[in-house]
Amino acid sequence: MKSSRPRRKRRRVLRTKTCRLCENKIHVIDFKDVDLIQRYQTEGGRILPRRVTGNCYKHQQLLSAAVKRARVLALVL
């Protein structure tokens, strides 16, 4: 039998995401920096979105351009 009390929904504590590239004061993302680029990609080679990584708009644009350049030169998938 079901209980007569309604269940309460749990609230999630949201942590504000900060741009790691802004914290480390990285202003230019080089397409030859494979270690940095691979942190922001899945194993299949897709670029992780801003809502997952927490990057700011500026760095996400620089990152996506660097990933695309590295793909052309076959440095990353």
PyMOL Python script that loads the backbone (N, CA, C, O; Angstrom):
from pymol import cmd

cmd.read_pdbstr("""\
ATOM      1  N   MET A   1       0.833  -1.186   0.000  1.00  0.00           N
ATOM      2  CA  MET A   1       0.000   0.000   0.000  1.00  0.00           C
ATOM      3  C   MET A   1       0.876   1.247   0.000  1.00  0.00           C
ATOM      4  O   MET A   1       1.997   1.251   0.509  1.00  0.00           O
ATOM      5  N   LYS A   2       0.343   2.262  -0.567  1.00  0.00           N
ATOM      6  CA  LYS A   2       1.069   3.529  -0.604  1.00  0.00           C
ATOM      7  C   LYS A   2       0.786   4.322   0.656  1.00  0.00           C
ATOM      8  O   LYS A   2      -0.302   4.259   1.228  1.00  0.00           O
ATOM      9  N   SER A   3       1.802   5.075   1.074  1.00  0.00           N
ATOM     10  CA  SER A   3       1.604   5.916   2.244  1.00  0.00           C
ATOM     11  C   SER A   3       0.822   7.165   1.842  1.00  0.00           C
ATOM     12  O   SER A   3       0.824   7.565   0.678  1.00  0.00           O
ATOM     13  N   SER A   4       0.164   7.764   2.809  1.00  0.00           N
ATOM     14  CA  SER A   4      -0.689   8.911   2.510  1.00  0.00           C
ATOM     15  C   SER A   4       0.100  10.222   2.450  1.00  0.00           C
ATOM     16  O   SER A   4      -0.420  11.230   1.972  1.00  0.00           O
ATOM     17  N   ARG A   5       1.365  10.220   2.936  1.00  0.00           N
ATOM     18  CA  ARG A   5       2.147  11.446   2.924  1.00  0.00           C
ATOM     19  C   ARG A   5       2.792  11.659   1.547  1.00  0.00           C
ATOM     20  O   ARG A   5       3.335  10.720   0.964  1.00  0.00           O
ATOM     21  N   PRO A   6       2.733  12.879   1.038  1.00  0.00           N
ATOM     22  CA  PRO A   6       3.409  13.138  -0.246  1.00  0.00           C
ATOM     23  C   PRO A   6       4.922  13.222  -0.044  1.00  0.00           C
ATOM     24  O   PRO A   6       5.399  13.660   1.003  1.00  0.00           O
ATOM     25  N   ARG A   7       5.650  12.804  -1.045  1.00  0.00           N
ATOM     26  CA  ARG A   7       7.113  12.846  -0.959  1.00  0.00           C
ATOM     27  C   ARG A   7       7.608  14.249  -1.283  1.00  0.00           C
ATOM     28  O   ARG A   7       7.050  14.945  -2.131  1.00  0.00           O
ATOM     29  N   ARG A   8       8.662  14.643  -0.589  1.00  0.00           N
ATOM     30  CA  ARG A   8       9.263  15.944  -0.838  1.00  0.00           C
ATOM     31  C   ARG A   8      10.386  15.807  -1.849  1.00  0.00           C
ATOM     32  O   ARG A   8      11.128  14.824  -1.851  1.00  0.00           O
ATOM     33  N   LYS A   9      10.496  16.797  -2.697  1.00  0.00           N
ATOM     34  CA  LYS A   9      11.592  16.810  -3.659  1.00  0.00           C
ATOM     35  C   LYS A   9      12.824  17.405  -2.991  1.00  0.00           C
ATOM     36  O   LYS A   9      12.733  18.383  -2.249  1.00  0.00           O
ATOM     37  N   ARG A  10      13.966  16.807  -3.263  1.00  0.00           N
ATOM     38  CA  ARG A  10      15.213  17.321  -2.720  1.00  0.00           C
ATOM     39  C   ARG A  10      15.730  18.440  -3.598  1.00  0.00           C
ATOM     40  O   ARG A  10      15.659  18.363  -4.825  1.00  0.00           O
ATOM     41  N   ARG A  11      16.242  19.465  -2.977  1.00  0.00           N
ATOM     42  CA  ARG A  11      16.843  20.556  -3.727  1.00  0.00           C
ATOM     43  C   ARG A  11      18.306  20.273  -3.947  1.00  0.00           C
ATOM     44  O   ARG A  11      19.009  19.801  -3.053  1.00  0.00           O
ATOM     45  N   ARG A  12      18.751  20.564  -5.136  1.00  0.00           N
ATOM     46  CA  ARG A  12      20.167  20.409  -5.436  1.00  0.00           C
ATOM     47  C   ARG A  12      20.891  21.698  -5.097  1.00  0.00           C
ATOM     48  O   ARG A  12      20.395  22.793  -5.360  1.00  0.00           O
ATOM     49  N   VAL A  13      22.042  21.557  -4.524  1.00  0.00           N
ATOM     50  CA  VAL A  13      22.864  22.711  -4.232  1.00  0.00           C
ATOM     51  C   VAL A  13      23.715  22.971  -5.474  1.00  0.00           C
ATOM     52  O   VAL A  13      24.587  22.175  -5.819  1.00  0.00           O
ATOM     53  N   LEU A  14      23.449  24.095  -6.139  1.00  0.00           N
ATOM     54  CA  LEU A  14      24.169  24.408  -7.358  1.00  0.00           C
ATOM     55  C   LEU A  14      25.445  25.179  -7.038  1.00  0.00           C
ATOM     56  O   LEU A  14      25.426  26.174  -6.313  1.00  0.00           O
ATOM     57  N   ARG A  15      26.524  24.708  -7.583  1.00  0.00           N
ATOM     58  CA  ARG A  15      27.810  25.360  -7.406  1.00  0.00           C
ATOM     59  C   ARG A  15      28.062  26.206  -8.651  1.00  0.00           C
ATOM     60  O   ARG A  15      27.908  25.730  -9.776  1.00  0.00           O
ATOM     61  N   THR A  16      28.444  27.442  -8.446  1.00  0.00           N
ATOM     62  CA  THR A  16      28.698  28.294  -9.598  1.00  0.00           C
ATOM     63  C   THR A  16      29.988  27.864 -10.279  1.00  0.00           C
ATOM     64  O   THR A  16      31.017  27.668  -9.633  1.00  0.00           O
ATOM     65  N   LYS A  17      29.911  27.724 -11.589  1.00  0.00           N
ATOM     66  CA  LYS A  17      31.072  27.299 -12.348  1.00  0.00           C
ATOM     67  C   LYS A  17      31.878  28.523 -12.748  1.00  0.00           C
ATOM     68  O   LYS A  17      31.326  29.551 -13.139  1.00  0.00           O
ATOM     69  N   THR A  18      33.164  28.396 -12.645  1.00  0.00           N
ATOM     70  CA  THR A  18      34.043  29.484 -13.047  1.00  0.00           C
ATOM     71  C   THR A  18      34.919  29.004 -14.188  1.00  0.00           C
ATOM     72  O   THR A  18      35.231  27.818 -14.300  1.00  0.00           O
ATOM     73  N   CYS A  19      35.301  29.927 -15.013  1.00  0.00           N
ATOM     74  CA  CYS A  19      36.147  29.612 -16.158  1.00  0.00           C
ATOM     75  C   CYS A  19      37.567  29.338 -15.669  1.00  0.00           C
ATOM     76  O   CYS A  19      38.212  30.218 -15.101  1.00  0.00           O
ATOM     77  N   ARG A  20      38.041  28.142 -15.886  1.00  0.00           N
ATOM     78  CA  ARG A  20      39.389  27.762 -15.444  1.00  0.00           C
ATOM     79  C   ARG A  20      40.459  28.530 -16.210  1.00  0.00           C
ATOM     80  O   ARG A  20      41.539  28.801 -15.684  1.00  0.00           O
ATOM     81  N   LEU A  21      40.151  28.876 -17.445  1.00  0.00           N
ATOM     82  CA  LEU A  21      41.129  29.602 -18.246  1.00  0.00           C
ATOM     83  C   LEU A  21      41.269  31.040 -17.761  1.00  0.00           C
ATOM     84  O   LEU A  21      42.360  31.607 -17.813  1.00  0.00           O
ATOM     85  N   CYS A  22      40.175  31.634 -17.289  1.00  0.00           N
ATOM     86  CA  CYS A  22      40.246  32.981 -16.718  1.00  0.00           C
ATOM     87  C   CYS A  22      41.000  32.953 -15.389  1.00  0.00           C
ATOM     88  O   CYS A  22      41.779  33.860 -15.094  1.00  0.00           O
ATOM     89  N   GLU A  23      40.769  31.924 -14.599  1.00  0.00           N
ATOM     90  CA  GLU A  23      41.455  31.808 -13.308  1.00  0.00           C
ATOM     91  C   GLU A  23      42.967  31.704 -13.485  1.00  0.00           C
ATOM     92  O   GLU A  23      43.733  32.284 -12.716  1.00  0.00           O
ATOM     93  N   ASN A  24      43.384  30.961 -14.501  1.00  0.00           N
ATOM     94  CA  ASN A  24      44.817  30.774 -14.752  1.00  0.00           C
ATOM     95  C   ASN A  24      45.394  31.858 -15.650  1.00  0.00           C
ATOM     96  O   ASN A  24      46.566  31.799 -16.021  1.00  0.00           O
ATOM     97  N   LYS A  25      44.584  32.842 -15.999  1.00  0.00           N
ATOM     98  CA  LYS A  25      44.984  33.991 -16.825  1.00  0.00           C
ATOM     99  C   LYS A  25      45.576  33.553 -18.158  1.00  0.00           C
ATOM    100  O   LYS A  25      46.619  34.046 -18.587  1.00  0.00           O
ATOM    101  N   ILE A  26      44.885  32.612 -18.802  1.00  0.00           N
ATOM    102  CA  ILE A  26      45.270  32.176 -20.144  1.00  0.00           C
ATOM    103  C   ILE A  26      44.471  33.021 -21.130  1.00  0.00           C
ATOM    104  O   ILE A  26      43.242  32.953 -21.167  1.00  0.00           O
ATOM    105  N   HIS A  27      45.183  33.820 -21.932  1.00  0.00           N
ATOM    106  CA  HIS A  27      44.512  34.722 -22.861  1.00  0.00           C
ATOM    107  C   HIS A  27      44.491  34.175 -24.281  1.00  0.00           C
ATOM    108  O   HIS A  27      43.621  34.538 -25.073  1.00  0.00           O
ATOM    109  N   VAL A  28      45.440  33.307 -24.607  1.00  0.00           N
ATOM    110  CA  VAL A  28      45.523  32.735 -25.939  1.00  0.00           C
ATOM    111  C   VAL A  28      45.573  31.219 -25.807  1.00  0.00           C
ATOM    112  O   VAL A  28      46.336  30.679 -25.007  1.00  0.00           O
ATOM    113  N   ILE A  29      44.755  30.544 -26.598  1.00  0.00           N
ATOM    114  CA  ILE A  29      44.758  29.083 -26.602  1.00  0.00           C
ATOM    115  C   ILE A  29      45.428  28.633 -27.886  1.00  0.00           C
ATOM    116  O   ILE A  29      44.927  28.898 -28.979  1.00  0.00           O
ATOM    117  N   ASP A  30      46.561  27.953 -27.759  1.00  0.00           N
ATOM    118  CA  ASP A  30      47.328  27.507 -28.917  1.00  0.00           C
ATOM    119  C   ASP A  30      46.819  26.142 -29.361  1.00  0.00           C
ATOM    120  O   ASP A  30      46.601  25.260 -28.532  1.00  0.00           O
ATOM    121  N   PHE A  31      46.629  25.967 -30.657  1.00  0.00           N
ATOM    122  CA  PHE A  31      46.118  24.694 -31.165  1.00  0.00           C
ATOM    123  C   PHE A  31      47.135  23.579 -31.025  1.00  0.00           C
ATOM    124  O   PHE A  31      46.776  22.407 -31.140  1.00  0.00           O
ATOM    125  N   LYS A  32      48.409  23.915 -30.776  1.00  0.00           N
ATOM    126  CA  LYS A  32      49.444  22.896 -30.607  1.00  0.00           C
ATOM    127  C   LYS A  32      49.519  22.373 -29.181  1.00  0.00           C
ATOM    128  O   LYS A  32      50.243  21.415 -28.912  1.00  0.00           O
ATOM    129  N   ASP A  33      48.784  22.986 -28.269  1.00  0.00           N
ATOM    130  CA  ASP A  33      48.755  22.553 -26.868  1.00  0.00           C
ATOM    131  C   ASP A  33      47.725  21.428 -26.730  1.00  0.00           C
ATOM    132  O   ASP A  33      46.590  21.657 -26.313  1.00  0.00           O
ATOM    133  N   VAL A  34      48.135  20.233 -27.082  1.00  0.00           N
ATOM    134  CA  VAL A  34      47.225  19.092 -27.168  1.00  0.00           C
ATOM    135  C   VAL A  34      46.685  18.700 -25.800  1.00  0.00           C
ATOM    136  O   VAL A  34      45.527  18.294 -25.698  1.00  0.00           O
ATOM    137  N   ASP A  35      47.483  18.809 -24.752  1.00  0.00           N
ATOM    138  CA  ASP A  35      47.025  18.428 -23.414  1.00  0.00           C
ATOM    139  C   ASP A  35      45.849  19.286 -22.969  1.00  0.00           C
ATOM    140  O   ASP A  35      44.881  18.772 -22.407  1.00  0.00           O
ATOM    141  N   LEU A  36      45.925  20.570 -23.212  1.00  0.00           N
ATOM    142  CA  LEU A  36      44.843  21.476 -22.835  1.00  0.00           C
ATOM    143  C   LEU A  36      43.594  21.212 -23.664  1.00  0.00           C
ATOM    144  O   LEU A  36      42.484  21.194 -23.132  1.00  0.00           O
ATOM    145  N   ILE A  37      43.771  21.008 -24.946  1.00  0.00           N
ATOM    146  CA  ILE A  37      42.629  20.800 -25.838  1.00  0.00           C
ATOM    147  C   ILE A  37      41.904  19.505 -25.501  1.00  0.00           C
ATOM    148  O   ILE A  37      40.674  19.466 -25.542  1.00  0.00           O
ATOM    149  N   GLN A  38      42.629  18.453 -25.173  1.00  0.00           N
ATOM    150  CA  GLN A  38      41.997  17.160 -24.907  1.00  0.00           C
ATOM    151  C   GLN A  38      41.169  17.165 -23.629  1.00  0.00           C
ATOM    152  O   GLN A  38      40.272  16.335 -23.477  1.00  0.00           O
ATOM    153  N   ARG A  39      41.450  18.083 -22.708  1.00  0.00           N
ATOM    154  CA  ARG A  39      40.637  18.178 -21.490  1.00  0.00           C
ATOM    155  C   ARG A  39      39.215  18.627 -21.801  1.00  0.00           C
ATOM    156  O   ARG A  39      38.280  18.320 -21.061  1.00  0.00           O
ATOM    157  N   TYR A  40      39.062  19.353 -22.893  1.00  0.00           N
ATOM    158  CA  TYR A  40      37.764  19.911 -23.250  1.00  0.00           C
ATOM    159  C   TYR A  40      37.101  19.155 -24.390  1.00  0.00           C
ATOM    160  O   TYR A  40      36.232  19.695 -25.075  1.00  0.00           O
ATOM    161  N   GLN A  41      37.509  17.904 -24.596  1.00  0.00           N
ATOM    162  CA  GLN A  41      36.914  17.051 -25.613  1.00  0.00           C
ATOM    163  C   GLN A  41      36.498  15.720 -25.002  1.00  0.00           C
ATOM    164  O   GLN A  41      37.054  15.280 -23.996  1.00  0.00           O
ATOM    165  N   THR A  42      35.506  15.088 -25.630  1.00  0.00           N
ATOM    166  CA  THR A  42      35.135  13.739 -25.232  1.00  0.00           C
ATOM    167  C   THR A  42      36.107  12.762 -25.888  1.00  0.00           C
ATOM    168  O   THR A  42      36.947  13.160 -26.695  1.00  0.00           O
ATOM    169  N   GLU A  43      35.988  11.495 -25.541  1.00  0.00           N
ATOM    170  CA  GLU A  43      36.865  10.503 -26.153  1.00  0.00           C
ATOM    171  C   GLU A  43      36.576  10.351 -27.637  1.00  0.00           C
ATOM    172  O   GLU A  43      37.451   9.960 -28.410  1.00  0.00           O
ATOM    173  N   GLY A  44      35.361  10.658 -28.031  1.00  0.00           N
ATOM    174  CA  GLY A  44      34.997  10.594 -29.439  1.00  0.00           C
ATOM    175  C   GLY A  44      35.438  11.801 -30.230  1.00  0.00           C
ATOM    176  O   GLY A  44      35.297  11.822 -31.453  1.00  0.00           O
ATOM    177  N   GLY A  45      35.975  12.818 -29.556  1.00  0.00           N
ATOM    178  CA  GLY A  45      36.493  13.980 -30.245  1.00  0.00           C
ATOM    179  C   GLY A  45      35.552  15.167 -30.292  1.00  0.00           C
ATOM    180  O   GLY A  45      35.861  16.171 -30.933  1.00  0.00           O
ATOM    181  N   ARG A  46      34.404  15.074 -29.625  1.00  0.00           N
ATOM    182  CA  ARG A  46      33.457  16.188 -29.632  1.00  0.00           C
ATOM    183  C   ARG A  46      33.852  17.226 -28.583  1.00  0.00           C
ATOM    184  O   ARG A  46      34.394  16.889 -27.530  1.00  0.00           O
ATOM    185  N   ILE A  47      33.574  18.486 -28.887  1.00  0.00           N
ATOM    186  CA  ILE A  47      33.906  19.576 -27.976  1.00  0.00           C
ATOM    187  C   ILE A  47      32.850  19.647 -26.885  1.00  0.00           C
ATOM    188  O   ILE A  47      31.655  19.647 -27.179  1.00  0.00           O
ATOM    189  N   LEU A  48      33.277  19.706 -25.634  1.00  0.00           N
ATOM    190  CA  LEU A  48      32.324  19.797 -24.525  1.00  0.00           C
ATOM    191  C   LEU A  48      31.708  21.194 -24.480  1.00  0.00           C
ATOM    192  O   LEU A  48      32.416  22.177 -24.696  1.00  0.00           O
ATOM    193  N   PRO A  49      30.412  21.304 -24.206  1.00  0.00           N
ATOM    194  CA  PRO A  49      29.751  22.615 -24.204  1.00  0.00           C
ATOM    195  C   PRO A  49      30.095  23.431 -22.964  1.00  0.00           C
ATOM    196  O   PRO A  49      30.642  22.916 -21.989  1.00  0.00           O
ATOM    197  N   ARG A  50      29.761  24.711 -23.028  1.00  0.00           N
ATOM    198  CA  ARG A  50      30.049  25.648 -21.933  1.00  0.00           C
ATOM    199  C   ARG A  50      29.342  25.252 -20.649  1.00  0.00           C
ATOM    200  O   ARG A  50      29.899  25.402 -19.562  1.00  0.00           O
ATOM    201  N   ARG A  51      28.128  24.752 -20.764  1.00  0.00           N
ATOM    202  CA  ARG A  51      27.372  24.418 -19.557  1.00  0.00           C
ATOM    203  C   ARG A  51      28.002  23.253 -18.797  1.00  0.00           C
ATOM    204  O   ARG A  51      27.746  23.082 -17.605  1.00  0.00           O
ATOM    205  N   VAL A  52      28.810  22.463 -19.466  1.00  0.00           N
ATOM    206  CA  VAL A  52      29.500  21.352 -18.813  1.00  0.00           C
ATOM    207  C   VAL A  52      30.845  21.813 -18.256  1.00  0.00           C
ATOM    208  O   VAL A  52      31.179  21.514 -17.110  1.00  0.00           O
ATOM    209  N   THR A  53      31.614  22.540 -19.062  1.00  0.00           N
ATOM    210  CA  THR A  53      32.964  22.919 -18.658  1.00  0.00           C
ATOM    211  C   THR A  53      32.999  24.151 -17.772  1.00  0.00           C
ATOM    212  O   THR A  53      33.894  24.289 -16.938  1.00  0.00           O
ATOM    213  N   GLY A  54      32.032  25.051 -17.943  1.00  0.00           N
ATOM    214  CA  GLY A  54      32.019  26.276 -17.162  1.00  0.00           C
ATOM    215  C   GLY A  54      32.864  27.378 -17.759  1.00  0.00           C
ATOM    216  O   GLY A  54      33.152  28.370 -17.089  1.00  0.00           O
ATOM    217  N   ASN A  55      33.265  27.222 -19.008  1.00  0.00           N
ATOM    218  CA  ASN A  55      34.065  28.254 -19.663  1.00  0.00           C
ATOM    219  C   ASN A  55      33.231  29.497 -19.928  1.00  0.00           C
ATOM    220  O   ASN A  55      32.009  29.425 -20.057  1.00  0.00           O
ATOM    221  N   CYS A  56      33.905  30.637 -20.006  1.00  0.00           N
ATOM    222  CA  CYS A  56      33.214  31.860 -20.418  1.00  0.00           C
ATOM    223  C   CYS A  56      33.089  31.836 -21.942  1.00  0.00           C
ATOM    224  O   CYS A  56      33.702  31.008 -22.616  1.00  0.00           O
ATOM    225  N   TYR A  57      32.287  32.756 -22.468  1.00  0.00           N
ATOM    226  CA  TYR A  57      32.015  32.791 -23.907  1.00  0.00           C
ATOM    227  C   TYR A  57      33.291  32.986 -24.721  1.00  0.00           C
ATOM    228  O   TYR A  57      33.515  32.311 -25.725  1.00  0.00           O
ATOM    229  N   LYS A  58      34.110  33.910 -24.272  1.00  0.00           N
ATOM    230  CA  LYS A  58      35.339  34.245 -24.997  1.00  0.00           C
ATOM    231  C   LYS A  58      36.267  33.036 -25.110  1.00  0.00           C
ATOM    232  O   LYS A  58      36.771  32.730 -26.191  1.00  0.00           O
ATOM    233  N   HIS A  59      36.485  32.361 -23.997  1.00  0.00           N
ATOM    234  CA  HIS A  59      37.395  31.217 -24.015  1.00  0.00           C
ATOM    235  C   HIS A  59      36.795  30.018 -24.748  1.00  0.00           C
ATOM    236  O   HIS A  59      37.531  29.240 -25.356  1.00  0.00           O
ATOM    237  N   GLN A  60      35.485  29.858 -24.701  1.00  0.00           N
ATOM    238  CA  GLN A  60      34.860  28.756 -25.423  1.00  0.00           C
ATOM    239  C   GLN A  60      35.027  28.953 -26.931  1.00  0.00           C
ATOM    240  O   GLN A  60      35.251  27.986 -27.660  1.00  0.00           O
ATOM    241  N   GLN A  61      34.921  30.192 -27.400  1.00  0.00           N
ATOM    242  CA  GLN A  61      35.123  30.476 -28.818  1.00  0.00           C
ATOM    243  C   GLN A  61      36.568  30.202 -29.229  1.00  0.00           C
ATOM    244  O   GLN A  61      36.816  29.606 -30.277  1.00  0.00           O
ATOM    245  N   LEU A  62      37.524  30.637 -28.398  1.00  0.00           N
ATOM    246  CA  LEU A  62      38.933  30.383 -28.692  1.00  0.00           C
ATOM    247  C   LEU A  62      39.238  28.885 -28.671  1.00  0.00           C
ATOM    248  O   LEU A  62      40.007  28.380 -29.489  1.00  0.00           O
ATOM    249  N   LEU A  63      38.625  28.194 -27.728  1.00  0.00           N
ATOM    250  CA  LEU A  63      38.848  26.761 -27.595  1.00  0.00           C
ATOM    251  C   LEU A  63      38.312  25.997 -28.799  1.00  0.00           C
ATOM    252  O   LEU A  63      38.989  25.110 -29.319  1.00  0.00           O
ATOM    253  N   SER A  64      37.111  26.328 -29.246  1.00  0.00           N
ATOM    254  CA  SER A  64      36.525  25.620 -30.382  1.00  0.00           C
ATOM    255  C   SER A  64      37.328  25.870 -31.656  1.00  0.00           C
ATOM    256  O   SER A  64      37.486  24.963 -32.473  1.00  0.00           O
ATOM    257  N   ALA A  65      37.831  27.078 -31.831  1.00  0.00           N
ATOM    258  CA  ALA A  65      38.671  27.368 -33.001  1.00  0.00           C
ATOM    259  C   ALA A  65      39.973  26.573 -32.939  1.00  0.00           C
ATOM    260  O   ALA A  65      40.434  26.054 -33.955  1.00  0.00           O
ATOM    261  N   ALA A  66      40.565  26.478 -31.747  1.00  0.00           N
ATOM    262  CA  ALA A  66      41.814  25.723 -31.585  1.00  0.00           C
ATOM    263  C   ALA A  66      41.602  24.237 -31.830  1.00  0.00           C
ATOM    264  O   ALA A  66      42.455  23.580 -32.426  1.00  0.00           O
ATOM    265  N   VAL A  67      40.481  23.704 -31.379  1.00  0.00           N
ATOM    266  CA  VAL A  67      40.183  22.284 -31.592  1.00  0.00           C
ATOM    267  C   VAL A  67      40.020  21.998 -33.080  1.00  0.00           C
ATOM    268  O   VAL A  67      40.518  20.991 -33.584  1.00  0.00           O
ATOM    269  N   LYS A  68      39.323  22.887 -33.778  1.00  0.00           N
ATOM    270  CA  LYS A  68      39.103  22.677 -35.214  1.00  0.00           C
ATOM    271  C   LYS A  68      40.412  22.756 -35.994  1.00  0.00           C
ATOM    272  O   LYS A  68      40.610  22.002 -36.947  1.00  0.00           O
ATOM    273  N   ARG A  69      41.296  23.651 -35.604  1.00  0.00           N
ATOM    274  CA  ARG A  69      42.602  23.738 -36.269  1.00  0.00           C
ATOM    275  C   ARG A  69      43.436  22.493 -35.988  1.00  0.00           C
ATOM    276  O   ARG A  69      44.121  21.986 -36.877  1.00  0.00           O
ATOM    277  N   ALA A  70      43.379  22.001 -34.754  1.00  0.00           N
ATOM    278  CA  ALA A  70      44.151  20.807 -34.390  1.00  0.00           C
ATOM    279  C   ALA A  70      43.609  19.577 -35.095  1.00  0.00           C
ATOM    280  O   ALA A  70      44.371  18.657 -35.394  1.00  0.00           O
ATOM    281  N   ARG A  71      42.313  19.537 -35.368  1.00  0.00           N
ATOM    282  CA  ARG A  71      41.735  18.425 -36.112  1.00  0.00           C
ATOM    283  C   ARG A  71      42.258  18.393 -37.540  1.00  0.00           C
ATOM    284  O   ARG A  71      42.554  17.323 -38.072  1.00  0.00           O
ATOM    285  N   VAL A  72      42.371  19.554 -38.157  1.00  0.00           N
ATOM    286  CA  VAL A  72      42.849  19.635 -39.539  1.00  0.00           C
ATOM    287  C   VAL A  72      44.270  19.075 -39.644  1.00  0.00           C
ATOM    288  O   VAL A  72      44.606  18.399 -40.616  1.00  0.00           O
ATOM    289  N   LEU A  73      45.085  19.357 -38.656  1.00  0.00           N
ATOM    290  CA  LEU A  73      46.465  18.865 -38.653  1.00  0.00           C
ATOM    291  C   LEU A  73      46.606  17.485 -38.011  1.00  0.00           C
ATOM    292  O   LEU A  73      47.718  16.980 -37.864  1.00  0.00           O
ATOM    293  N   ALA A  74      45.485  16.877 -37.630  1.00  0.00           N
ATOM    294  CA  ALA A  74      45.445  15.533 -37.048  1.00  0.00           C
ATOM    295  C   ALA A  74      46.224  15.454 -35.735  1.00  0.00           C
ATOM    296  O   ALA A  74      46.818  14.420 -35.428  1.00  0.00           O
ATOM    297  N   LEU A  75      46.227  16.544 -34.957  1.00  0.00           N
ATOM    298  CA  LEU A  75      46.844  16.509 -33.641  1.00  0.00           C
ATOM    299  C   LEU A  75      45.916  15.863 -32.618  1.00  0.00           C
ATOM    300  O   LEU A  75      46.369  15.209 -31.679  1.00  0.00           O
ATOM    301  N   VAL A  76      44.618  16.053 -32.811  1.00  0.00           N
ATOM    302  CA  VAL A  76      43.595  15.434 -31.976  1.00  0.00           C
ATOM    303  C   VAL A  76      42.542  14.807 -32.878  1.00  0.00           C
ATOM    304  O   VAL A  76      42.535  15.027 -34.089  1.00  0.00           O
ATOM    305  N   LEU A  77      41.653  14.022 -32.274  1.00  0.00           N
ATOM    306  CA  LEU A  77      40.571  13.400 -33.052  1.00  0.00           C
ATOM    307  C   LEU A  77      39.583  14.408 -33.554  1.00  0.00           C
ATOM    308  O   LEU A  77      38.617  14.045 -34.224  1.00  0.00           O
TER     309      LEU A  77
END
""", "prot")
cmd.dss("prot")
cmd.show_as("cartoon", "prot")
cmd.util.cbc("prot")
cmd.orient("prot")
